[in-house]
Amino acid sequence: MAAAAARIGDHFTQLVSLGRLHASMFEADRGCVGVFPVSSALLLIATCTPTITLGRFAIAAKRVVQLLQSPAG
């Protein structure tokens, strides 16, 4: 399901000329789920509780994606 959500989000952002997808986030009653492409074959799926704002959640998850994408050294 996460891969499908990422593909749909990527297709949508390209249709409206916004470029490649960086994240798909879904907010629910009891928290959020984020789907973050790390590479063409790897997704980061993260969840949080309602006490975390969507903005803070996105910033933290994108930092993790950057760490995963950086070369080991």
OpenMM code with the backbone's topology and positions (N, CA, C; nanometers):
from openmm import Vec3, app, unit

residues = "MET ALA ALA ALA ALA ALA ARG ILE GLY ASP HIS PHE THR GLN LEU VAL SER LEU GLY ARG LEU HIS ALA SER MET PHE GLU ALA ASP ARG GLY CYS VAL GLY VAL PHE PRO VAL SER SER ALA LEU LEU LEU ILE ALA THR CYS THR PRO THR ILE THR LEU GLY ARG PHE ALA ILE ALA ALA LYS ARG VAL VAL GLN LEU LEU GLN SER PRO ALA GLY".split()
positions = [
    Vec3(0.0812, -0.1187, 0.0000),
    Vec3(0.0000, 0.0000, 0.0000),
    Vec3(0.0862, 0.1259, 0.0000),
    Vec3(0.1973, 0.1213, 0.0728),
    Vec3(0.2846, 0.2390, 0.0774),
    Vec3(0.3437, 0.2686, -0.0595),
    Vec3(0.3828, 0.1641, -0.1320),
    Vec3(0.4384, 0.1845, -0.2659),
    Vec3(0.3323, 0.2434, -0.3592),
    Vec3(0.2102, 0.1956, -0.3475),
    Vec3(0.1013, 0.2492, -0.4301),
    Vec3(0.0760, 0.3961, -0.3970),
    Vec3(0.0775, 0.4303, -0.2673),
    Vec3(0.0577, 0.5698, -0.2267),
    Vec3(0.1688, 0.6580, -0.2822),
    Vec3(0.2922, 0.6087, -0.2789),
    Vec3(0.4047, 0.6861, -0.3319),
    Vec3(0.3922, 0.7041, -0.4826),
    Vec3(0.3523, 0.5997, -0.5542),
    Vec3(0.3361, 0.6111, -0.6999),
    Vec3(0.2258, 0.7101, -0.7353),
    Vec3(0.1141, 0.7019, -0.6649),
    Vec3(0.0030, 0.7943, -0.6914),
    Vec3(0.0452, 0.9381, -0.6614),
    Vec3(0.1109, 0.9590, -0.5474),
    Vec3(0.1582, 1.0932, -0.5120),
    Vec3(0.2577, 1.1471, -0.6129),
    Vec3(0.3492, 1.0607, -0.6584),
    Vec3(0.4482, 1.1023, -0.7573),
    Vec3(0.3803, 1.1394, -0.8886),
    Vec3(0.2861, 1.0587, -0.9311),
    Vec3(0.2126, 1.0871, -1.0544),
    Vec3(0.1365, 1.2197, -1.0422),
    Vec3(0.0716, 1.2404, -0.9297),
    Vec3(-0.0057, 1.3626, -0.9087),
    Vec3(0.0825, 1.4865, -0.9106),
    Vec3(0.1954, 1.4833, -0.8393),
    Vec3(0.2832, 1.6012, -0.8356),
    Vec3(0.3421, 1.6305, -0.9729),
    Vec3(0.3669, 1.5272, -1.0525),
    Vec3(0.4170, 1.5503, -1.1874),
    Vec3(0.3078, 1.6073, -1.2780),
    Vec3(0.1840, 1.5625, -1.2591),
    Vec3(0.0733, 1.6142, -1.3404),
    Vec3(0.0535, 1.7649, -1.3206),
    Vec3(0.0752, 1.8123, -1.1999),
    Vec3(0.0563, 1.9548, -1.1719),
    Vec3(0.1885, 2.0318, -1.1784),
    Vec3(0.2877, 1.9685, -1.2409),
    Vec3(0.4190, 2.0298, -1.2687),
    Vec3(0.4916, 2.0765, -1.1433),
    Vec3(0.4881, 1.9946, -1.0386),
    Vec3(0.5612, 2.0286, -0.9161),
    Vec3(0.6885, 1.9466, -0.8988),
    Vec3(0.7173, 1.8562, -0.9917),
    Vec3(0.8395, 1.7770, -0.9841),
    Vec3(0.8196, 1.6430, -0.9173),
    Vec3(0.9304, 1.5862, -0.8724),
    Vec3(0.9310, 1.4533, -0.8114),
    Vec3(0.8788, 1.4585, -0.6680),
    Vec3(0.8163, 1.3511, -0.6283),
    Vec3(0.7588, 1.3398, -0.4941),
    Vec3(0.8684, 1.3298, -0.3876),
    Vec3(0.8518, 1.4032, -0.2786),
    Vec3(0.9431, 1.3940, -0.1639),
    Vec3(0.8773, 1.3229, -0.0476),
    Vec3(0.7434, 1.3265, -0.0407),
    Vec3(0.6739, 1.2624, 0.0708),
    Vec3(0.5245, 1.2565, 0.0434),
    Vec3(0.4623, 1.1559, 0.1013),
    Vec3(0.3161, 1.1481, 0.1084),
    Vec3(0.2831, 1.1316, 0.2556),
    Vec3(0.1999, 1.2194, 0.3083),
    Vec3(0.1646, 1.2114, 0.4494),
    Vec3(0.0143, 1.2060, 0.4650),
    Vec3(-0.0286, 1.1209, 0.5577),
    Vec3(-0.1703, 1.1003, 0.5821),
    Vec3(-0.1978, 1.1229, 0.7302),
    Vec3(-0.2902, 1.2122, 0.7580),
    Vec3(-0.3243, 1.2461, 0.8962),
    Vec3(-0.4560, 1.1780, 0.9323),
    Vec3(-0.4589, 1.1141, 1.0481),
    Vec3(-0.5774, 1.0421, 1.0947),
    Vec3(-0.6106, 1.0850, 1.2377),
    Vec3(-0.7154, 1.0293, 1.2930),
    Vec3(-0.7571, 1.0637, 1.4294),
    Vec3(-0.6490, 1.0353, 1.5328),
    Vec3(-0.5761, 0.9248, 1.5143),
    Vec3(-0.4800, 0.8828, 1.6161),
    Vec3(-0.3351, 0.8945, 1.5710),
    Vec3(-0.3076, 0.9855, 1.4774),
    Vec3(-0.1697, 1.0079, 1.4365),
    Vec3(-0.1540, 1.0245, 1.2870),
    Vec3(-0.0303, 1.0136, 1.2426),
    Vec3(0.0038, 1.0334, 1.1016),
    Vec3(0.0878, 0.9173, 1.0516),
    Vec3(0.0805, 0.8959, 0.9206),
    Vec3(0.1660, 0.7998, 0.8514),
    Vec3(0.2331, 0.8759, 0.7385),
    Vec3(0.3620, 0.8568, 0.7241),
    Vec3(0.4354, 0.9209, 0.6161),
    Vec3(0.5057, 0.8180, 0.5308),
    Vec3(0.5047, 0.8405, 0.4007),
    Vec3(0.5749, 0.7560, 0.3043),
    Vec3(0.6776, 0.8453, 0.2360),
    Vec3(0.8043, 0.8108, 0.2525),
    Vec3(0.9141, 0.8940, 0.2037),
    Vec3(1.0057, 0.8108, 0.1144),
    Vec3(1.0133, 0.8422, -0.0162),
    Vec3(1.1049, 0.7689, -0.1037),
    Vec3(1.2508, 0.7952, -0.0649),
    Vec3(1.3261, 0.6880, -0.0460),
    Vec3(1.4689, 0.6983, -0.0169),
    Vec3(1.5481, 0.6767, -0.1459),
    Vec3(1.5042, 0.5795, -0.2243),
    Vec3(1.5629, 0.5513, -0.3556),
    Vec3(1.4532, 0.4919, -0.4427),
    Vec3(1.4886, 0.4502, -0.5626),
    Vec3(1.3870, 0.3925, -0.6511),
    Vec3(1.3360, 0.2584, -0.5997),
    Vec3(1.4092, 0.1960, -0.5084),
    Vec3(1.3698, 0.0650, -0.4571),
    Vec3(1.3417, 0.0636, -0.3068),
    Vec3(1.3503, 0.1793, -0.2398),
    Vec3(1.3391, 0.1819, -0.0940),
    Vec3(1.2522, 0.2980, -0.0479),
    Vec3(1.1570, 0.2668, 0.0402),
    Vec3(1.0697, 0.3681, 0.1008),
    Vec3(1.0896, 0.3670, 0.2510),
    Vec3(1.0835, 0.4838, 0.3122),
    Vec3(1.0783, 0.4952, 0.4572),
    Vec3(0.9320, 0.5153, 0.4947),
    Vec3(0.8796, 0.4295, 0.5816),
    Vec3(0.7441, 0.4427, 0.6321),
    Vec3(0.7565, 0.4808, 0.7792),
    Vec3(0.6984, 0.5930, 0.8178),
    Vec3(0.7085, 0.6409, 0.9558),
    Vec3(0.5690, 0.6761, 1.0068),
    Vec3(0.5502, 0.6578, 1.1361),
    Vec3(0.4232, 0.6939, 1.1995),
    Vec3(0.4511, 0.7838, 1.3192),
    Vec3(0.3502, 0.8590, 1.3607),
    Vec3(0.3622, 0.9400, 1.4812),
    Vec3(0.2254, 0.9522, 1.5481),
    Vec3(0.2284, 0.9931, 1.6723),
    Vec3(0.1061, 1.0111, 1.7503),
    Vec3(0.0480, 1.1501, 1.7250),
    Vec3(-0.0755, 1.1747, 1.7665),
    Vec3(-0.1363, 1.3065, 1.7438),
    Vec3(-0.0682, 1.4209, 1.8195),
    Vec3(0.0168, 1.3898, 1.9159),
    Vec3(0.0851, 1.4948, 1.9910),
    Vec3(0.1971, 1.5607, 1.9099),
    Vec3(0.2367, 1.5003, 1.7986),
    Vec3(0.3403, 1.5543, 1.7116),
    Vec3(0.2727, 1.6278, 1.5960),
    Vec3(0.3154, 1.7498, 1.5679),
    Vec3(0.2565, 1.8235, 1.4563),
    Vec3(0.3063, 1.7656, 1.3239),
    Vec3(0.2274, 1.7813, 1.2216),
    Vec3(0.2622, 1.7292, 1.0899),
    Vec3(0.3924, 1.7904, 1.0392),
    Vec3(0.4146, 1.9177, 1.0675),
    Vec3(0.5378, 1.9844, 1.0251),
    Vec3(0.6616, 1.9257, 1.0906),
    Vec3(0.6562, 1.9054, 1.2209),
    Vec3(0.7707, 1.8463, 1.2930),
    Vec3(0.7958, 1.7043, 1.2471),
    Vec3(0.6880, 1.6319, 1.2223),
    Vec3(0.6978, 1.4950, 1.1729),
    Vec3(0.7694, 1.4928, 1.0381),
    Vec3(0.7295, 1.5808, 0.9478),
    Vec3(0.7896, 1.5861, 0.8144),
    Vec3(0.9375, 1.6220, 0.8220),
    Vec3(0.9720, 1.7201, 0.9036),
    Vec3(1.1126, 1.7612, 0.9173),
    Vec3(1.1980, 1.6465, 0.9690),
    Vec3(1.1516, 1.5784, 1.0727),
    Vec3(1.2284, 1.4675, 1.1299),
    Vec3(1.2446, 1.3539, 1.0301),
    Vec3(1.1379, 1.3189, 0.9611),
    Vec3(1.1447, 1.2088, 0.8644),
    Vec3(1.2372, 1.2437, 0.7474),
    Vec3(1.2331, 1.3674, 0.7015),
    Vec3(1.3195, 1.4068, 0.5905),
    Vec3(1.4661, 1.4065, 0.6316),
    Vec3(1.4952, 1.4359, 0.7572),
    Vec3(1.6332, 1.4254, 0.8071),
    Vec3(1.6804, 1.2806, 0.8023),
    Vec3(1.5924, 1.1888, 0.8409),
    Vec3(1.6269, 1.0464, 0.8366),
    Vec3(1.6512, 1.0031, 0.6922),
    Vec3(1.5669, 1.0486, 0.5999),
    Vec3(1.5856, 1.0150, 0.4579),
    Vec3(1.7217, 1.0651, 0.4111),
    Vec3(1.7597, 1.1859, 0.4475),
    Vec3(1.8910, 1.2395, 0.4085),
    Vec3(2.0036, 1.1531, 0.4632),
    Vec3(1.9904, 1.1089, 0.5878),
    Vec3(2.0926, 1.0213, 0.6465),
    Vec3(2.1011, 0.8884, 0.5719),
    Vec3(1.9868, 0.8334, 0.5350),
    Vec3(1.9846, 0.7067, 0.4616),
    Vec3(2.0433, 0.7220, 0.3212),
    Vec3(2.0292, 0.8387, 0.2626),
    Vec3(2.0801, 0.8632, 0.1275),
    Vec3(2.2273, 0.9017, 0.1250),
    Vec3(2.2804, 0.9445, 0.2375),
    Vec3(2.4203, 0.9883, 0.2393),
    Vec3(2.5119, 0.8669, 0.2354),
    Vec3(2.6248, 0.8807, 0.1673),
    Vec3(2.7183, 0.7684, 0.1599),
    Vec3(2.7781, 0.7387, 0.2968),
    Vec3(2.7939, 0.6119, 0.3255),
    Vec3(2.8545, 0.5714, 0.4540),
    Vec3(2.9998, 0.6144, 0.4540),
    Vec3(3.0436, 0.6705, 0.5646),
    Vec3(3.1815, 0.7175, 0.5660),
    Vec3(3.2303, 0.7428, 0.6951),
] * unit.nanometer
topology = app.Topology()
chain = topology.addChain("A")
for resn in residues:
    res = topology.addResidue(resn, chain)
    for name in ("N", "CA", "C"):
        topology.addAtom(name, app.Element.getBySymbol(name[0]), res)
